[in-house]
Amino acid sequence: MRITAVTCVKNEGPFLLEWIAFNRLIGVTDFLFYSNDCTDGTDHLLDALEARGHVHHLPNPAKGRNYQMEALKDARKQDLVLEADWIWVADVDEFLNIHAGNHTIPALIDACGDPQAISVNFQFFANDDVDRFVDRPVIEQFTRSHNPDLWCGDAAIEVKSLVRNDFPLQYYGAHRPFFKGNLAPRKRPAWTDGAGRPVPHKFHVAANPRRIRKFPAKGARAFATLNHYALRSLDSYLVKNDRGDVNRENRAFDDTYWRERNDPAWQDLSIQRYLPALNEALSELKSDEEIGKLHAASVVAHEKRRDELLEQPEYQAMQKQLRTASKLPPQEEDMLKSLGVIA
């Protein structure tokens, strides 16, 4: 089975090898990376990985700021996508944690009954007072999250999607594929959640703008969870804030984004089943002298940029603010205040 992962990156150098090694473990066979405006050596590391046949690396074709959607439009023309059995569109801070069978994507597909798409709900992992960036697997360092079935008081949680090659595709979205709105009901794709259940109808047909990329998570992760490490360490979050993201150049992630995702109420260690094999795979990748040096250089660049940012008063203030921010999500805190539970 050929499974192609498609992703966009900007200054993700320290995290690339873990993501590639992890996705190989779960069954991804091919990688299509789009990069833009990298200053930490991400593009050089990807070029070296491509030279060894590990990934395919392209410059992001976007002319404006809509980096991800332009890349996904381009990806449809690429052989790695056209020849794949399944497409996995995800970001480098997202890890598909599979509970079914042997914990691989083929096992997930079998458990879900081989549909044409599988949408798996996020679980947002908290920073949980990890200040310093350390060059160790992210899935080892961050273990706490919100209650899996509720995020910021909302039962509907965002998803990312695996897409089979015969999906009647109109276009790939960052969170889910879309089919033409006038497609006859009998021709609509078989589509499940991460528990093998049909996705909700309004999500399926994109009938509700508020639910286009999310649906209720309760009971939806029996076979898989999408662990999202959007914050990582405070150091890395500051660097992320500085670089913007692949969708909106120079977008600042404010206190609300941090607080919504920094809810450590629940501990989940299940993804660490992959750690022994992951560490072995990382050691093998880094044993290549050039790959090892380029990875180490991206780590140095990441730490150097953190130090440069913390020379600026605004980043010193941001660091202090995030260290002391409430670990209650803003919506939950507002509700408790309205009930008089907290002042």
C-alpha positions, 0 to 999 in steps of 0.5 A: 500500500502506497501512502503519501503524506503531504505537508507544508513547512517553514522553519521546522528543522529541529522537528523534521526527522522525528515526524518523518521517522514516526510516519514511516513507522505507521505506514507512510511510504512517501513524503511530499514537502513544500517549504517557504522562506526558511531561515533555519536550514529546513530547506537544506535538510529536506534537500539532503533527505531528498537526495537520499530518496527519503522525501520529495521537496518542492518550493511552495508555489504560492504567490500570495499568503495562502501557502497551504491551499496553493500547495495542496492544489499543486500536490494534486498534479504530483506523481507521489499523489497521483500514484498513491493509494491513500493521501495523508494531509497533515502538519509537522506538529501532528501525529496520528496515534493509531490504537487499532491492530498493529498501530499502523495506517493499514490497520486503521483502514481495515478497522474502519472498513476500508472507506474512501476517507477517514477523518480523525479528531485532534487532541491538543497537547499542552505545554504543561510548563515545559520552558526549554527546547530540548532536542528529544522526541516531542511525543516523549516530552508532552503527555497532557491534554484537555479532556479528549471529548471536550475542548474549550467547552465544545464537543466538536473538535477539528479533524484531519483526513486520510483520503483514498485515491478513488475519492470523488475529489473536487479539492483537498482542504487542509482538514478534509477533502471536498466533493462536488456539491451536486454529486448524487447521494448514491455517488457520495464517498464512504467516509468514517470517523476514527472509530469506523462510524459514518461521519455526521451528514452535515460534515460529510456534505459541508452543509454547515460552515461552523462544522466544515472541519470538525464534528463531535469527538465523543466516541470518535477515536476508538481506532485513532487519535490525532495528537496535536503538539501545537505549543511544544516548549515555550522556547519553540512557541516563541520561535513559532510566533516569530515565524508566523505559519504556513497559512498566514505570513507573520500571523501572531499567535496571541494569548488566546491560542496558547490558553486554548491549547494549554489545558493539562487536565488529562494525561495520555501516554498511549502514543509512547508505544512508538518510542522505542522504534522511533528512537531507533529510527532517529538514530539511523537517520542521524547516523548519516553524517550530512543528515546529522550535521544539518539536523544539528545546525537547525537545532542551533539556529532554533536556539539562536533565534530564541535567544535573539527574540528574548533580547527584545522587550516584547518577547520578554513580556510575552514569555512572562505572560505565557508562563503565568497564564491561566491553564483554564481555557478562556471559554471555561474560565468565563463560564466559571466566572459567570457561575461565581465559582471563581472571581 
